[in-house]
Amino acid sequence: MDGCCEEKLRLLFEFRKATQSYSTRVGAMAEATAGIIPSVEFARLSKIATQAHEQCLEAHAKLFKHVKEHGC
């Protein structure tokens, strides 16, 4: 593939999966909030979304670190 190694593709798919997960969690939080949920439930959903966001940032960093170091 033109300018794309297997590791870059793997990291790109990992990043895509992480961003999709984060988006899904934020969407669930928004849907639950529309129904006015107890603060304990909102806190739980918020924690899950925060964890997904952190995974997204980590996947992003790995991808761009690889691109920078590998030059692909």
N, C-alpha and C positions, 0 to 999 in steps of 0.2 A: 504494500500500500504506500501511496505517496506521502512521505513524511510522517508515517504513523507506525510505531512499533507495537508489539503485542502488549507490553506493559502500559503504554500510554492508553491503548484501547481499554484495558482492564480498569485502569484508574478513571477513565472517562465514564465507563458504565457504573463504577462505584459511586462517582460523583452524581450521576444522573439518578441513581437509585436513592441516594441520600436526599437530593433535592425534592424528589417525588414524595418521599416519606415525610419530610418537613412540611411540604405543601398540604399533604393529607391531614397531618396533625393540626396545623393551623386552621384548616377548613372545619375540622371537627370541633375545635374550640369555638369558632365563630358560630357554628350551628347550635352548639350547646348554649352559648351565651344568649342567642336569640330567644331561647325558651326560658330564660332566667333560671339559672341553676344555682344550687347552694355553693357558697364560697369554697367549701372543701373540695367539691367536684371541680370547680374552676381551677383551683390550685393544682389538683392532680393532672388535669389536662394541660395546664401551663407548664408543669414540670416535664411532661412527656414531649411537648413541643420544644422546650428548651433543649432537652437531650437530643432531639432530632436536628435542631439547629446546630448544635455543637458537632454532631457527626457530619453534617453538611460542610461546615467550615473545615473540619479535619480532612475530608475527602478532597475539597477544593485545594487545600494547601499541598496535599500529597501530589495531586495532579500537576499543579504548577511548579512544584519543586522538581518533579521528574522532567518536565518539559525544559526547565531552565538547565538542569544538570546534564540531561541527555541530548539536548538540542534537537529534539524531534518535534 
